[in-house]
Amino acid sequence: MGKSYKETGVDIDLANQIVKKIKPLIVKTSIPGVLSGIGGFGGLFSLAGQNYKEPVLVSSTDGVGTKLKISFALNKHNTVGIDLVAMSVNDIITCGAKPLFFLDYISIGKLSKKVVVELIKGITEGCKMADCALLGGETAEMPGFYSEGEYDLAGFAVGVVEKSQIIDGKKIKEGDAVIGIASNGLHSNGFSLARKVLLESNKYKIDDKVSSFGEYLGEELLTPTKIYVQPVLHLLEKYKILGIAHITGGGMVENIPRILPEGVSVQINQNSWPKPPIFSLIQKEGEISNEEMYRTFNMGIGMVLIVRPDKVKEIIKELKQMNFPSYLIGRVVKRETKVPGTFVSLFEGERVND
């Protein structure tokens, strides 16, 4: 008798069982515009009835990165799906776009119903937070490609914005205010450095309870990325937001300049917001310079808004009411374009209570 696909490590029957298990989860993310169910060769979404005169589609793709190593070590898989969605939808809203749908790609060495279902639970939870549909995806069993118990995640989101309402930062000018919306930890960036400093150095174990934040280290590291879609879309209905930056890999130093027009730069007061203790722990244990920290991690700010100064108090109040703490963290200043240097400068101003 000839060889079968299953003997090579690919179990099609198990894959079909998993699809049946996750279908009810995916259905719960459906929104107006979804035309197709799970199982087709492509996901269908209609823009009809969306009330756009000149709709512009916006897309973004990303993964979770080496944060997955923490998930493997703890054998906990229900939060990294939220991270996966967050990394793309948080990028999309920087243009002012509303996320419409998300697609995932899970590649895994050996299929596990428990693991895949937990991953999809996280992805669907993230989609619900972003009010977008999980329109489709792919789970690929790849025997011999990954170490036992390991997998990788990737995904992409598509959103829509009225052409006349695209946020591109072109109207940012000297004197504008910089608001930072708080993160809840590392989100999904800087984990290669964090793991090297805390875990690979053997200074800590993943199940150690750390007194500075009162949690087990692994649980703190697995805290899922905040999804900022709903509060930002709410603000856009009421206020003129001039620029939005998602603070991911590269931190404020690399991400804020992506939205600045010629002739201006941003000054950031490092003491103007409280920072989650995980950052000071990493900096201390790794003897990392301040400059390197701000270029690697979000340092407690997950999203930056640039607005006119007379709207700062109102916007911060609105965000607080939505349980998204935010702070006035800096200002836009004139930049001497003939002088080489960074677009973002850090200074230590008046200190706030941590």
C-alpha positions as CSV (number, residue, x, y, z in Angstrom):
1,M,0.0,0.0,0.0
2,G,1.3,3.5,-1.0
3,K,2.2,6.3,1.4
4,S,-0.4,8.7,2.6
5,Y,-0.2,12.5,3.3
6,K,-1.0,11.8,6.9
7,E,2.1,9.6,7.3
8,T,4.2,12.7,6.3
9,G,2.7,14.6,9.2
10,V,-0.2,16.4,7.5
11,D,-3.6,15.5,8.9
12,I,-6.4,16.8,6.6
13,D,-9.1,15.2,8.7
14,L,-8.0,17.0,11.8
15,A,-7.8,20.3,9.8
16,N,-11.4,19.8,8.8
17,Q,-12.5,19.2,12.4
18,I,-10.8,22.4,13.4
19,V,-12.6,24.4,10.7
20,K,-15.9,23.1,12.0
21,K,-14.9,24.1,15.6
22,I,-13.9,27.6,14.7
23,K,-16.7,28.5,12.3
24,P,-19.1,29.7,15.2
25,L,-16.3,31.9,16.5
26,I,-15.8,33.6,13.1
27,V,-19.5,34.1,12.5
28,K,-19.6,36.3,15.6
29,T,-17.3,38.8,14.0
30,S,-19.5,39.4,10.9
31,I,-20.4,43.0,10.1
32,P,-22.5,44.6,7.3
33,G,-20.7,44.1,4.1
34,V,-19.6,40.5,4.6
35,L,-21.0,38.4,1.7
36,S,-19.1,35.1,2.1
37,G,-18.8,32.4,4.7
38,I,-15.8,30.3,5.7
39,G,-14.6,27.7,3.2
40,G,-14.5,29.5,-0.1
41,F,-11.3,30.4,-2.0
42,G,-11.7,34.0,-1.2
43,G,-13.5,36.3,1.2
44,L,-16.1,38.6,-0.2
45,F,-16.9,42.1,1.2
46,S,-19.2,44.7,-0.3
47,L,-18.7,48.5,0.0
48,A,-22.3,49.1,-1.2
49,G,-24.3,51.0,1.4
50,Q,-21.2,52.1,3.3
51,N,-22.0,55.8,2.5
52,Y,-18.7,56.8,1.1
53,K,-18.5,59.2,-1.9
54,E,-14.8,58.5,-2.7
55,P,-13.9,55.4,-0.7
56,V,-10.2,54.7,-0.4
57,L,-9.0,51.2,0.8
58,V,-6.2,51.1,3.3
59,S,-4.3,47.9,4.1
60,S,-1.7,46.8,6.5
61,T,0.1,43.5,7.3
62,D,2.2,42.3,10.3
63,G,2.9,39.4,12.6
64,V,3.5,39.0,16.3
65,G,7.3,38.4,16.3
66,T,9.3,36.7,19.0
67,K,6.6,37.4,21.6
68,L,5.4,34.0,20.4
69,K,8.3,32.5,22.3
70,I,6.6,33.5,25.5
71,S,3.3,31.9,24.3
72,F,5.2,28.7,23.6
73,A,6.9,28.7,27.0
74,L,3.7,29.2,28.9
75,N,1.6,27.0,26.6
76,K,-0.9,29.8,26.5
77,H,-2.2,30.8,23.1
78,N,-5.4,32.8,23.6
79,T,-3.9,36.3,23.7
80,V,-1.4,36.4,20.8
81,G,-4.3,36.4,18.3
82,I,-5.3,39.8,19.8
83,D,-1.8,41.0,19.2
84,L,-1.9,39.8,15.6
85,V,-5.1,41.8,14.9
86,A,-3.9,44.9,16.9
87,M,-0.7,45.3,14.9
88,S,-2.5,45.8,11.6
89,V,-5.7,47.6,12.7
90,N,-3.8,50.1,14.8
91,D,-1.7,50.9,11.7
92,I,-4.8,51.4,9.6
93,I,-6.5,53.9,11.8
94,T,-3.5,56.2,11.6
95,C,-4.9,57.3,8.2
96,G,-8.3,57.7,9.7
97,A,-9.6,54.5,8.2
98,K,-12.2,52.2,9.7
99,P,-11.1,48.5,9.6
100,L,-13.4,46.4,7.6
101,F,-12.0,42.9,7.6
102,F,-9.0,40.8,8.7
103,L,-7.4,37.6,7.4
104,D,-5.0,35.4,9.3
105,Y,-2.3,32.9,8.4
106,I,-1.2,30.3,10.9
107,S,1.7,28.0,10.1
108,I,2.3,25.2,12.5
109,G,4.6,22.2,12.7
110,K,1.9,19.8,13.9
111,L,-1.8,20.6,14.1
112,S,-3.3,20.8,17.6
113,K,-7.0,21.4,17.9
114,K,-6.5,23.1,21.3
115,V,-3.8,25.5,20.1
116,V,-5.5,26.5,16.8
117,V,-8.9,27.1,18.5
118,E,-7.2,29.2,21.2
119,L,-5.4,31.2,18.5
120,I,-8.6,31.8,16.6
121,K,-10.4,32.8,19.8
122,G,-7.8,35.5,20.3
123,I,-8.0,36.6,16.7
124,T,-11.8,36.9,16.8
125,E,-11.7,38.7,20.1
126,G,-9.3,41.2,18.5
127,C,-11.6,41.6,15.5
128,K,-14.6,42.3,17.8
129,M,-12.5,45.0,19.6
130,A,-11.8,46.6,16.3
131,D,-15.3,46.1,15.0
132,C,-14.1,44.3,11.9
133,A,-14.9,40.9,10.4
134,L,-12.6,37.9,10.3
135,L,-13.2,37.3,6.6
136,G,-11.0,34.3,6.1
137,G,-7.6,32.7,6.8
138,E,-5.3,29.8,6.3
139,T,-3.9,27.2,8.6
140,A,-0.9,25.4,7.2
141,E,0.5,22.2,8.8
142,M,4.2,22.1,8.0
143,P,5.9,19.1,9.5
144,G,9.6,19.4,10.0
145,F,9.6,23.1,9.5
146,Y,9.1,24.2,13.1
147,S,10.3,22.9,16.4
148,E,7.8,20.9,18.4
149,G,5.0,23.0,19.8
150,E,5.9,26.1,17.7
151,Y,4.1,28.1,15.1
152,D,4.1,31.4,13.4
153,L,1.4,34.0,12.8
154,A,0.8,36.6,10.2
155,G,-2.2,38.6,9.1
156,F,-3.5,41.6,7.3
157,A,-6.3,44.0,7.6
158,V,-8.2,46.2,5.1
159,G,-10.0,49.4,6.0
160,V,-11.8,52.3,4.3
161,V,-11.6,56.0,4.6
162,E,-13.3,58.9,2.7
163,K,-10.6,60.4,0.4
164,S,-11.2,63.9,1.7
165,Q,-10.8,62.6,5.3
166,I,-7.4,60.9,4.9
167,I,-5.1,61.9,7.8
168,D,-1.6,62.4,6.3
169,G,0.1,64.9,8.7
170,K,0.4,67.6,6.0
171,K,-1.4,70.2,8.2
172,I,0.8,69.7,11.2
173,K,2.5,73.0,12.2
174,E,4.7,74.6,14.8
175,G,2.8,75.0,18.1
176,D,0.6,71.9,17.7
177,A,0.2,69.5,20.7
178,V,1.3,65.9,21.0
179,I,-1.0,63.6,23.0
180,G,0.1,60.1,23.9
181,I,-2.4,57.4,24.6
182,A,-1.1,54.9,27.1
183,S,0.1,51.4,26.2
184,N,-0.3,48.5,28.7
185,G,3.2,47.2,28.4
186,L,5.5,46.0,25.6
187,H,2.7,45.3,23.2
188,S,4.4,43.3,20.4
189,N,7.7,45.0,20.0
190,G,11.2,44.7,21.4
191,F,10.8,41.1,22.6
192,S,14.1,40.0,21.2
193,L,15.9,42.4,23.5
194,A,13.5,41.9,26.4
195,R,13.9,38.1,26.3
196,K,17.7,38.4,26.0
197,V,17.9,40.7,29.0
198,L,15.4,39.0,31.3
199,L,15.3,35.3,30.3
200,E,18.3,34.3,28.2
201,S,20.5,35.9,30.8
202,N,19.0,33.6,33.4
203,K,18.3,36.6,35.7
204,Y,14.6,35.6,35.7
205,K,12.5,32.6,34.9
206,I,9.2,33.0,33.0
207,D,7.2,31.9,36.1
208,D,8.9,34.3,38.5
209,K,6.7,36.7,40.3
210,V,8.2,40.2,40.0
211,S,7.5,42.5,42.9
212,S,7.7,45.8,40.9
213,F,4.5,44.9,39.0
214,G,3.0,42.1,41.2
215,E,2.6,39.6,38.4
216,Y,4.3,36.6,37.0
217,L,6.9,37.7,34.4
218,G,5.4,35.5,31.7
219,E,1.9,36.9,32.3
220,E,3.2,40.5,32.1
221,L,5.1,39.8,28.9
222,L,2.0,38.2,27.3
223,T,-0.3,41.1,28.0
224,P,-2.0,41.7,24.6
225,T,-1.5,44.8,22.6
226,K,-4.2,47.5,23.1
227,I,-6.5,48.1,20.2
228,Y,-7.1,51.8,19.7
229,V,-9.6,51.6,16.9
230,Q,-12.8,52.5,18.7
231,P,-11.5,55.5,20.7
232,V,-9.7,57.0,17.7
233,L,-12.7,56.6,15.4
234,H,-14.9,58.2,18.1
235,L,-12.5,61.2,18.3
236,L,-12.5,61.6,14.6
237,E,-16.2,62.2,14.6
238,K,-15.8,65.2,16.9
239,Y,-12.3,66.6,16.5
240,K,-9.8,67.5,13.8
241,I,-6.8,65.1,14.3
242,L,-3.8,66.3,12.3
243,G,-1.6,63.3,12.6
244,I,-1.7,59.8,14.2
245,A,1.3,57.5,14.8
246,H,1.2,53.9,16.0
247,I,4.2,53.5,18.3
248,T,5.6,50.1,17.4
249,G,9.1,48.8,16.6
250,G,11.4,51.9,16.6
251,G,9.5,53.6,19.3
252,M,8.6,57.2,19.2
253,V,12.0,58.2,17.7
254,E,11.3,56.2,14.5
255,N,7.5,56.3,14.2
256,I,6.5,59.9,14.9
257,P,8.7,61.3,12.0
258,R,6.7,59.1,9.6
259,I,3.8,61.6,9.9
260,L,5.6,64.9,10.1
261,P,5.7,67.4,7.2
262,E,8.9,69.2,6.2
263,G,10.1,72.0,8.5
264,V,8.9,70.7,11.9
265,S,10.0,68.3,14.5
266,V,8.6,67.1,17.9
267,Q,9.9,67.6,21.4
268,I,8.8,64.9,23.9
269,N,8.9,65.4,27.7
270,Q,10.0,62.0,29.0
271,N,8.5,62.7,32.4
272,S,5.0,63.6,31.2
273,W,3.4,60.2,31.6
274,P,3.7,57.2,34.0
275,K,5.6,54.2,32.5
276,P,4.7,50.6,33.2
277,P,7.4,49.0,35.5
278,I,8.4,46.4,32.9
279,F,10.4,49.1,31.1
280,S,12.5,50.1,34.1
281,L,13.1,46.5,34.8
282,I,14.4,45.8,31.3
283,Q,16.5,49.0,31.3
284,K,18.1,48.2,34.7
285,E,18.8,44.6,34.1
286,G,20.2,45.2,30.6
287,E,22.0,48.4,31.5
288,I,20.4,49.9,28.4
289,S,20.8,53.6,27.5
290,N,17.8,55.9,27.5
291,E,18.2,56.5,23.8
292,E,18.1,52.7,23.0
293,M,15.0,52.2,25.1
294,Y,13.1,55.0,23.3
295,R,14.2,53.6,20.0
296,T,13.2,50.0,20.8
297,F,10.1,50.1,23.0
298,N,6.9,52.1,23.1
299,M,7.8,53.2,26.7
300,G,4.2,53.3,27.8
301,I,2.7,55.2,24.8
302,G,1.0,53.1,22.2
303,M,-0.5,55.8,20.0
304,V,0.3,59.4,19.4
305,L,-2.1,62.1,18.3
306,I,-1.1,65.5,17.0
307,V,-3.8,68.1,17.5
308,R,-4.4,71.9,17.8
309,P,-3.4,73.0,21.4
310,D,-6.9,74.3,22.2
311,K,-8.4,70.8,21.9
312,V,-6.0,69.0,24.2
313,K,-8.0,69.0,27.4
314,E,-11.2,68.0,25.7
315,I,-9.6,65.1,23.9
316,I,-7.8,63.8,27.0
317,K,-11.1,64.0,28.9
318,E,-12.9,62.0,26.2
319,L,-10.2,59.3,26.1
320,K,-10.3,59.0,29.9
321,Q,-14.1,58.4,29.8
322,M,-13.4,55.6,27.3
323,N,-10.8,54.1,29.7
324,F,-7.9,55.1,27.5
325,P,-5.6,57.1,29.7
326,S,-3.7,59.8,27.8
327,Y,-1.3,62.7,28.4
328,L,0.0,65.8,26.8
329,I,3.5,64.6,26.1
330,G,5.1,67.1,23.8
331,R,4.8,69.8,21.2
332,V,5.6,70.5,17.6
333,V,8.4,72.9,17.0
334,K,10.1,74.5,14.0
335,R,12.9,72.5,12.6
336,E,16.1,73.9,11.1
337,T,16.2,71.8,7.9
338,K,19.7,72.7,7.2
339,V,20.9,71.2,10.4
340,P,21.1,67.4,10.5
341,G,19.5,65.7,13.4
342,T,16.6,63.8,14.6
343,F,12.9,64.7,14.1
344,V,12.1,63.7,17.7
345,S,14.0,65.1,20.6
346,L,13.6,64.0,24.2
347,F,13.9,66.2,27.3
348,E,13.1,65.8,31.0
349,G,10.5,68.4,32.0
350,E,8.1,68.5,34.8
351,R,7.7,65.1,36.4
352,V,4.3,63.4,36.8
353,N,3.3,60.9,39.4
354,D,4.0,57.3,38.3
